[in-house]
Amino acid sequence: MTVTTLPVAAMTLALPYGLVVGAAYLLALRLNARLYLENGPLWRPIGLMLVRLFGSVALLGAAVPWGWAPTLMALAGFGLARPLVLHWLDRRDRAAAGAAAAAAGNRGEG
């Protein structure tokens, strides 16, 4: 019985693990783009890019000892993180824009 429950448990945990790794990767990518656009030193965005790349490879590579199915689930979670994070960021940005427009309307601007 433990032979069949271990892969199922690992697969169940691998999907949220991949989601967290993917969300961290995408949020770091967003920060990386901002660092490139700022007038700061160039080593900061390059360093973050290397940490983002090697960190995601190392964290997803940590799922390999769990087996091929949990590793595939972790990669699926990593891919699934993109639409979820983009949706969350879009909702957050729209709420901030709406609050700014409401504040401008209350001041008589616009």
C-alpha positions in Angstrom: 0.0 0.0 0.0 2.8 2.4 0.7 4.3 1.9 -2.7 1.2 3.4 -4.4 0.5 6.1 -1.8 4.0 7.6 -1.9 3.9 8.6 -5.6 0.3 10.0 -5.2 1.4 12.0 -2.2 4.5 13.3 -4.0 2.4 14.2 -7.0 -0.1 16.0 -4.8 2.6 18.1 -3.2 4.5 18.6 -6.4 1.9 20.7 -8.1 1.7 23.4 -5.4 5.5 23.2 -5.1 5.8 24.1 -8.8 3.2 26.8 -8.4 5.2 28.5 -5.7 8.5 28.2 -7.7 6.7 29.6 -10.8 5.1 32.5 -8.9 8.5 33.4 -7.3 10.1 33.2 -10.7 7.6 35.5 -12.3 7.6 38.0 -9.5 11.4 38.1 -9.7 11.1 38.6 -13.5 8.9 41.6 -12.9 11.4 43.0 -10.4 14.1 42.2 -12.9 12.4 44.3 -15.6 12.0 47.2 -13.3 15.7 47.0 -12.3 16.7 47.1 -16.0 14.6 50.3 -16.5 16.0 52.1 -13.6 19.2 54.2 -13.7 20.9 51.9 -11.2 24.0 49.8 -11.6 23.7 47.1 -14.2 25.0 44.3 -11.9 21.7 44.3 -9.9 19.4 43.1 -12.7 22.1 40.8 -14.1 22.6 39.3 -10.6 18.9 38.9 -10.1 18.5 37.3 -13.5 21.2 34.7 -12.6 19.6 34.0 -9.2 16.2 33.7 -10.8 17.5 31.3 -13.5 19.7 29.1 -11.4 17.3 29.2 -8.4 14.3 27.9 -10.5 16.4 25.2 -12.1 17.7 24.1 -8.7 14.3 24.1 -7.1 12.7 22.2 -9.9 15.6 19.9 -10.1 15.0 19.1 -6.4 11.8 17.3 -7.5 13.7 14.8 -9.7 14.4 12.4 -6.9 10.7 12.1 -6.3 10.2 10.4 -9.6 9.2 11.4 -13.1 5.5 11.9 -12.4 6.0 14.3 -9.5 8.7 16.1 -11.5 6.2 16.5 -14.4 3.6 17.8 -11.9 6.1 20.3 -10.5 6.7 21.5 -14.1 3.0 21.7 -14.7 2.6 23.8 -11.6 5.4 26.1 -12.8 3.6 26.6 -16.1 0.3 27.1 -14.4 1.7 29.8 -12.3 2.0 32.2 -15.2 -1.8 32.8 -15.9 -2.5 32.9 -12.2 0.2 35.4 -11.4 -0.7 37.6 -14.4 -4.4 37.5 -13.4 -3.6 38.5 -9.9 -1.3 41.3 -11.0 -3.9 42.6 -13.5 -6.6 42.7 -10.8 -4.2 44.4 -8.4 -3.2 47.0 -10.9 -6.8 47.7 -12.0 -7.8 48.1 -8.3 -4.9 50.6 -7.8 -5.9 52.5 -10.9 -9.5 52.6 -9.8 -8.5 53.9 -6.4 -6.3 56.6 -8.0 -9.1 57.6 -10.3 -11.6 57.8 -7.4 -9.1 59.9 -5.4 -8.6 62.2 -8.3 -12.4 62.6 -8.8 -12.8 63.5 -5.1 -10.3 66.3 -5.5 -12.0 67.6 -8.5 -9.3 66.6 -10.9 -9.6 64.9 -14.3 
